[in-house]
Amino acid sequence: QQQMQQMQLMPLMQPMPLMALLTTGSGAMLVAAAVFEHGFGLAPCIMCLWQRWPHRVVILLGLAGMAAGLVMGRRASMLFQGLIAAALMTGAGIAFWHTGVEFGILPGPAACSGSVALVGDTASVLDNLLAAPPVQCDKVPWSFLGLSMATWNGLISVVMAGFAIVGMMRRGRPRYS
C-alpha cells in the first residue's frame, strides 16, 4: 500500500511537474489572499503584504526554473528548487513571526501593532489617526480551525518548501525507487 502511494507521488517529484506544482501553489496562495481582501473585504496589514512577496518570488523562480530546466537540464532545476525552498522558508518565517505578533508573544513592527494614542490636543489625535495603518498586525480578522491566515500561510509554505527540498534531493535516484 505504502509503495503504491509512493509510486503515485513520484511523477510529481520530477523537476518539471514539481516546479509547476510549486508555482501553481504560490499562485493559489496569492489568489486566495486577493479573494479574502477584495471578495470578503478583509484588508491586509503590512505583515500580510510582506507575506505575499515570497510567493511572487516563487512564481518567478518556478517559471525561470522550468525554462532553465528545459534548456540546461536537471542541475538547473535542482538549483531553482533550492531557491524556491529558500523563498518559501522566508515566507514561512514572516508568517510565523506574524502569528507570534497576533498571539502577543513577539513584537511586531512599531507602525503596525498596538493601538492609536488618543491623547493630546485635537490636532495631535488627528495626526495619530491619519498616521495609523488601517489594519493592525496584532489582530486576527479571520481564522479557520483556530488558526489565523498567517499561520495557515506559514504551514502551507513549510509543506511546499518540504516538497521542493525532497524533489531536489531525489535528483540522482531512479524514478520509482
C-alpha positions in Angstrom: 0.0 0.0 0.0 2.7 2.5 1.0 4.8 1.6 -2.1 1.7 2.2 -4.3 1.2 5.7 -2.7 4.9 6.5 -3.2 4.7 5.4 -6.9 1.7 7.8 -7.3 3.6 10.7 -5.9 6.8 10.1 -7.7 5.8 11.7 -11.0 5.1 14.9 -9.1 8.6 14.9 -7.7 10.2 15.1 -11.1 11.6 18.5 -11.9 9.0 20.0 -14.2 5.8 18.8 -12.5 7.2 19.7 -9.1 8.1 23.2 -10.2 4.7 23.6 -11.9 3.1 22.4 -8.6 5.1 24.9 -6.5 4.4 27.7 -8.9 0.7 26.9 -9.0 0.7 26.6 -5.2 2.1 30.0 -4.7 -0.2 31.4 -7.3 -3.2 29.9 -5.5 -2.0 31.5 -2.2 -1.9 34.9 -3.9 -5.4 34.3 -5.4 -6.7 33.3 -2.0 -5.3 36.4 -0.5 -6.9 38.5 -3.2 -10.3 36.8 -2.6 -10.1 37.4 1.1 -9.1 41.0 0.5 -11.4 42.0 -2.4 -14.1 39.4 -2.1 -14.6 39.4 1.6 -13.3 42.8 2.5 -10.5 41.7 4.8 -7.9 44.4 4.4 -4.4 43.2 4.9 -1.9 44.6 7.4 1.6 45.4 6.4 2.9 42.0 7.6 0.2 40.3 5.4 1.5 42.2 2.4 5.1 41.2 3.3 4.0 37.5 3.3 2.9 37.8 -0.4 6.3 38.7 -1.7 7.9 35.3 -1.2 5.0 33.7 -3.2 5.6 36.2 -6.0 9.3 35.3 -6.0 8.4 31.5 -6.1 6.2 32.1 -9.2 9.1 33.9 -10.9 11.6 31.3 -9.8 9.3 28.5 -10.8 8.8 29.9 -14.3 12.6 30.6 -14.7 13.4 27.2 -13.3 11.1 25.4 -15.7 12.7 27.3 -18.6 16.2 26.7 -17.3 15.4 23.0 -16.8 14.4 22.6 -20.4 17.5 24.4 -21.6 20.2 23.3 -19.1 18.8 20.1 -17.6 18.3 18.7 -14.1 21.1 20.6 -12.3 19.4 23.9 -13.2 16.1 22.6 -11.9 17.8 21.5 -8.7 19.3 25.0 -8.2 15.9 26.6 -8.8 14.2 24.2 -6.4 16.7 25.2 -3.7 16.0 28.9 -4.3 12.2 28.2 -4.2 12.6 26.3 -0.9 14.6 29.3 0.5 11.9 31.8 -0.7 9.1 29.6 0.9 11.0 29.3 4.2 11.5 33.1 4.2 7.7 33.4 3.7 7.1 30.9 6.5 9.4 32.9 8.8 7.5 36.1 8.1 4.2 34.2 8.6 5.2 32.6 11.9 6.5 36.0 13.1 3.1 37.4 12.2 1.5 34.6 14.2 3.7 35.5 17.2 2.6 39.1 16.9 -1.1 38.0 16.7 -0.6 36.0 19.9 1.2 38.8 21.6 4.4 36.8 22.2 6.6 38.6 19.6 6.9 42.3 18.9 5.6 43.5 15.6 6.7 46.5 13.5 6.1 49.7 15.5 3.8 51.1 12.8 1.7 48.0 12.7 1.0 46.8 16.2 -0.9 48.2 19.1 -3.4 50.9 19.3 -3.5 54.6 18.3 -2.8 57.1 21.0 -5.9 59.2 21.5 -4.3 61.7 23.9 -3.2 65.3 23.4 -4.9 68.1 21.6 -7.2 67.6 18.6 -4.5 68.1 16.1 -2.2 65.5 17.5 -5.1 63.0 17.9 -6.0 63.6 14.2 -2.3 63.2 13.2 -2.1 59.9 15.1 -5.3 58.6 13.5 -4.1 59.6 10.0 -0.6 58.1 10.6 -2.0 54.7 11.9 -2.3 51.8 9.4 -5.9 50.8 8.7 -5.3 47.3 9.9 -3.3 46.3 13.0 -0.9 43.3 12.7 -1.7 42.1 16.2 -5.4 41.4 15.4 -6.8 38.2 13.8 -9.5 39.2 11.4 -10.4 35.6 10.3 -9.4 32.1 11.4 -10.2 28.6 10.4 -9.8 25.6 12.8 -8.4 28.1 15.3 -5.5 29.1 13.0 -5.1 32.6 11.5 -4.4 33.3 7.9 -0.8 34.0 8.8 -0.5 30.6 10.5 -2.1 28.8 7.5 0.3 30.6 5.2 3.3 29.5 7.3 2.2 25.9 7.5 1.5 25.7 3.7 4.8 27.4 2.9 6.7 24.9 5.0 5.0 22.0 3.3 5.7 23.4 -0.1 9.3 24.0 0.9 9.5 20.4 2.0 8.3 19.2 -1.4 11.0 21.4 -3.1 13.7 20.0 -0.8 12.6 16.4 -1.2 12.4 16.9 -5.0 15.8 18.4 -5.0 17.3 15.5 -3.1 15.8 12.9 -5.4 17.7 14.2 -8.4 20.1 11.3 -8.8 17.7 8.4 -7.9 15.7 6.3 -10.3 12.3 7.5 -11.0 10.3 4.9 -8.9 12.7 3.7 -6.3 
